[in-house]
Amino acid sequence: MNGVIDLKLWAGRFAKGTDKKVDDFNSSISFDSRMYRQDILGSIAHAKMLGKQGIIPNEDSVLIQTTLNEVLLDIEAGKIEFEIDAEDIHMNIEKILISRIGDTGKRLHTGRSRNDQVALDIRLYLRDEISEIEALLVSLSEVLLNIAEENLDTIMPGYTHLQRAQPITFAHHAMAYFQMLSRDISRLRDCTKRLNVMPLGSGALAGTTYPLDREFVAQELGFDSITQNSLDGVSDRDFVIELASCLSILMMHLSRFSEEIILWASHEFAFIELDDAYSTGSSIMPQKKNPDIAELVRGKAGRVYGDLLALLTVMKGLPLAYNKDMQEDKEAIFDSVDTVKMCLPVFTDMIRTMKVRKENMYKAAQGGFTNATDIADYLVKKGIPFRDSHEIIGKMVLYCINNNKSIDQLSMQEFSTFSDKIEADVYEAISLETCVSQRKLTGGPAKSTLIESIKNGRQCIKKGE
Ligand code: ARG
């Protein structure tokens, strides 16, 4: 034998079988077998509808449905091995069905094509994955809310250009990430709206002559609506790309956060200490405690971006309707989904268990003249135009640098050399606590503002918004 194998479900038109190498190359079962559940549930709904519409005899429909349910249980019990030469999950399951109930099983594929079947399966599969990812995002958001609540008074420097800029609190910083994650959740929900549309009935590309009840199938499977053009129904992978892009943005957020964790865990910052269970050592340097988890999450963002690029590139030149290139969508989106699902729980626990070194954060905020804006604003309130006051304080900062002092360490005598408008109330006005507590506009770091935003955050989570 020269590697030629037995007959396919589509063998009628062929004089000989495919070469073994072609089977290996063409087959997607190694990665699409994970959609077995969705494939079977889709087939059960299709069979039920075929029976209801009188397209196949009702007893055949019932037998197909019960057998498919048995196949599902057998797969879950690990009793079934899929075959590479049956190409993909769709034909594997159909073959198993036919092997169990013969001719009756052969009626299942009436009015359906693998093209609309795969479009259905991937939508069902990703819909489930999205809700799992959403739940993981909610857990991380809750941890952030708790961290924020515990750190309403934890003053730290806020940065621009990674230079100390103005004092904020760690609660404020944590809530910034909370906002990003809320947008990630809302993006996933938005993506689900366009994904949750039922494509069966598109057939191979041109619909079908059978009187299918598409709405019924949609309802059975929990879809909101049905696709409106059969060509588009089988060739659309926008929802896959949209999901990959939501996941890329999400990973970008985790990666930025990871970057900060890595910096903060360094001796130079020492703002946090990672729990031993969420850090690693070095095989040579006994003193090391490395933030590997955060680094790996940061690295995996690159991998998810790669998947998005792969998907965009696979789709960009395809004529309508289905093309086999589209089989390449699965490994990319599965990889993105798996990566995100792996990163989120470990990242969440790393954050949950880390120790916040409040005193170091406070010390850092004391240096770097983070209250310079506030003393400039102090002079503005005493009637000096902001540009002039900016200039005065610039000189004051230079003086402090040359004399190795912070602004609040200047004496009244020294203050008076810069402006006669500075009075004894300046010390209170430029304390770090005042700098933070006076920034109480919506979005600012003041405790009162943050308490409100934590409350809103908790309510949104509770209402599932
Ligand atoms: N395994 C294929 C995929 O993932 C299923 C659809 C195949 N259709 C076809 N006409 N070859 O895209």
Residues whose N, C-alpha, C, O or C-beta is under 5 A from the ligand:
A	BS01	LIG	S28 D88 R114 N115 V118 M326 Q327
